[in-house]
Amino acid sequence: MTTPSPADDDRGCLRLVLAVPLTLLTLIAAYFCWTALTITPSGPWDDDAYAGIVLACVLTIAAGGTAAALWLSPSARRALPWWWLLPALLLSTVAGARWVVGG
């Protein structure tokens, strides 16, 4: 019977430690993306609604970018598979499209 290497033993704990902020950043991005998608301006004169859309999109992209920066660290890439980053990037893409189309 072989024993796992020390690197494999710490990987589960490291995955949990890195998964918490990555999940929180993804939830923050989801909230602001939802906000950007649900704001509807009353008309072309509604500058406050357009500013709210832009702000929500910027915050979504910032949270997604922070999640990507966290995942790009060598320890996170070793512990978390690439698909952990996919929801944050998808939300950032949706927010970018909303910003261009409706913001």
N, C-alpha and C positions, 0 to 999 in steps of 0.2 A: 504494500500500500504506500502510495506516495503522498507527500504532504504538499499542499499548494504553496507557491512562493509567497513571500511577504507582500509583493506588489499586488497579487491577486486577492489577498486577504483584505487589503485596504481599499480596493476598488469599490466594493459595495458601500462602504462608509463614505468614500469620496463622491460616489454617484448620488447618494442621498444629500450630502452637503451642497453639491452643485445643482442638484435638481430643484431645491427649494427656491433660490433666487431666480433661476431660469423659468420656473413655473409662475412665480409672482410677476415677473416682467411680462410673461405672455398673457396673464390675466389682466394686467394693467393695459397692455396693448389692445386686448379684446374689448375692454370697457370703452376706451377712447375711440376705437374703430366703430363700435356700436353707436356711440354718441355722434360721431361724424356722419354715420349713415342715417340716423333718425332725425337730425335737425333738418327742418324744411323751412326755407325762407318764405315769407309772405309775398314777396315780389322782388323785382330788381332793386328796389329802394331799401331793402332790409339788410343794411350793412352789418348790423350786429349778428345776425344769423350767419352771414358769410364769414365773418371773423371767427365765430364759434366753430364753424366747420374747419377752417384753416387751423385753428388752435388744436382742435381734436386730432386732426390729421398729423400735425407736427408732433404732438405728444405720442401718438401711435407709432410713428416712424422712429422717434427717439427711444421709446421702450423696446422696439424691435431691434434697433441698432445696438442698444446696450446689451440685449440678450445675445446678439451675434458676437459682440466683442467678448462677452463672458465665455461663449462657447469656443471662440478662437484661441483661448488660452490653451497651452499644451496639456495641462492636467485635465481640463474639461473635455477636450477632444479625445483623450485616452479613456475617460470614464463614461462619457455619454455618446451614444450613436448620433449620426448626423440628423436623423429624423426628429430629434428633440427640438431642433432649431426651426423646423419647417412651419409650425403654426405661427410663430412670431414673424417669420419672413412673409408668410402668406397675408397676415393681417397688415403688415407694413405695405405690401403691394396693393392691397385693397384700399388702404388709406391714401396712398399716392394717387391711385386712379380717381378716387373721390375728390381729392384736392384739385386735380387737373380738370376733371369734368364738371364738378359742381361747386368748387370753392372759389 
